[in-house]
C-alpha cells in the first residue's frame, strides 16, 4: 500500500474513483446490449453516449475547480459521528451540481 501513499485517499476520493469505475462498467454494458446511434443535440454535432460521458466528466472537473477557487472546501456541517464528528465538505454541493449537469448533458447534447 506504500506505492500509492502519495495520494490522499479520503472517502470522497474513494467514492469518486468507485463511481467512475462503475460508470465505465455500465457504459460498456450498455454499448454491448444496446448499440449506440449518434444523435445531434444542442451543440449541433453528432455525439454518442461515450462522447456525452466525456463532456460530462470535463464539465465536472471544471465545476469542481471553479468551486474550489471561488467557494473553497470549508465544512458546511458536522455530523455527530465518532468523538470529533464527521465534517461534510462544501465540495459535496459541487458534486451535486455536477450530477445535475451530467444529466442535462445526457438529455440535451
C-alpha positions as CSV (number, residue, x, y, z in Angstrom):
1,X,0.0,0.0,0.0
2,X,3.0,2.3,0.3
3,X,3.2,2.6,-3.5
4,X,0.0,4.7,-3.5
5,X,0.7,6.5,-0.3
6,X,1.5,9.7,-2.2
7,X,-2.2,10.2,-2.9
8,X,-4.7,11.5,-0.3
9,X,-7.1,8.6,-0.2
10,X,-10.0,10.2,1.5
11,X,-13.6,9.0,1.5
12,X,-14.7,11.4,-1.3
13,X,-11.7,10.3,-3.4
14,X,-12.5,6.7,-3.0
15,X,-16.2,7.3,-3.8
16,X,-15.2,9.3,-6.9
17,X,-13.0,6.5,-8.3
18,X,-15.5,3.8,-7.4
19,X,-18.3,5.8,-9.1
20,X,-16.1,6.3,-12.2
21,X,-15.3,2.6,-12.4
22,X,-19.0,1.7,-12.1
23,X,-19.9,4.3,-14.7
24,X,-17.4,2.8,-17.1
25,X,-18.7,-0.7,-16.5
26,X,-22.3,0.4,-17.0
27,X,-21.4,2.3,-20.2
28,X,-19.5,-0.8,-21.5
29,X,-22.6,-3.0,-20.7
30,X,-24.9,-0.5,-22.4
31,X,-22.7,-0.4,-25.5
32,X,-22.8,-4.3,-25.7
33,X,-26.6,-4.7,-25.0
34,X,-27.9,-1.5,-26.7
35,X,-25.7,-0.5,-29.6
36,X,-25.3,3.3,-29.8
37,X,-26.5,5.6,-32.5
38,X,-25.1,9.1,-32.9
39,X,-27.6,11.9,-32.3
40,X,-27.4,15.6,-32.8
41,X,-28.3,17.8,-29.8
42,X,-27.9,21.5,-28.8
43,X,-24.2,21.5,-29.8
44,X,-25.2,20.6,-33.4
45,X,-22.5,17.9,-33.6
46,X,-23.2,14.1,-33.6
47,X,-22.4,12.6,-30.2
48,X,-22.5,9.1,-28.8
49,X,-23.0,8.1,-25.2
50,X,-19.3,7.9,-24.7
51,X,-18.9,11.5,-26.1
52,X,-21.6,12.7,-23.7
53,X,-19.8,10.9,-20.8
54,X,-16.5,12.6,-21.7
55,X,-18.2,16.0,-21.9
56,X,-19.8,15.4,-18.5
57,X,-16.5,14.4,-16.9
58,X,-14.8,17.5,-18.3
59,X,-17.7,19.7,-17.1
60,X,-17.5,18.1,-13.6
61,X,-13.8,18.8,-13.4
62,X,-14.4,22.5,-14.4
63,X,-17.2,22.8,-11.9
64,X,-15.1,21.4,-9.0
65,X,-12.1,23.5,-9.9
66,X,-14.2,26.7,-10.1
67,X,-15.9,25.7,-6.8
68,X,-12.6,25.3,-5.0
69,X,-11.4,28.6,-6.5
70,X,-14.5,30.6,-5.7
71,X,-16.0,29.0,-2.6
72,X,-13.3,26.8,-1.1
73,X,-13.6,23.5,0.7
74,X,-14.8,24.6,4.1
75,X,-17.1,22.3,6.1
76,X,-20.8,23.1,5.8
77,X,-22.0,20.8,8.5
78,X,-20.7,18.3,11.1
79,X,-22.4,15.0,11.7
80,X,-22.3,13.6,15.2
81,X,-20.4,10.5,14.3
82,X,-17.4,9.5,16.5
83,X,-15.7,11.6,19.1
84,X,-14.9,14.6,16.9
85,X,-17.8,14.3,14.4
86,X,-17.7,13.9,10.7
87,X,-17.4,17.1,8.7
88,X,-19.2,17.5,5.4
89,X,-17.2,19.5,2.8
90,X,-18.9,22.0,0.6
91,X,-17.4,20.0,-2.3
92,X,-20.5,17.7,-2.0
93,X,-22.6,20.6,-3.3
94,X,-20.3,20.9,-6.3
95,X,-20.7,17.1,-6.8
96,X,-24.5,17.5,-6.7
97,X,-24.2,20.3,-9.3
98,X,-22.0,18.1,-11.4
99,X,-24.5,15.3,-11.3
100,X,-27.3,17.6,-12.4
101,X,-25.1,19.0,-15.2
102,X,-24.3,15.5,-16.4
103,X,-28.0,14.6,-16.5
104,X,-28.7,17.7,-18.6
105,X,-25.8,16.9,-20.9
106,X,-27.0,13.3,-21.5
107,X,-30.5,14.6,-22.2
108,X,-29.7,17.6,-24.5
109,X,-26.3,17.2,-26.1
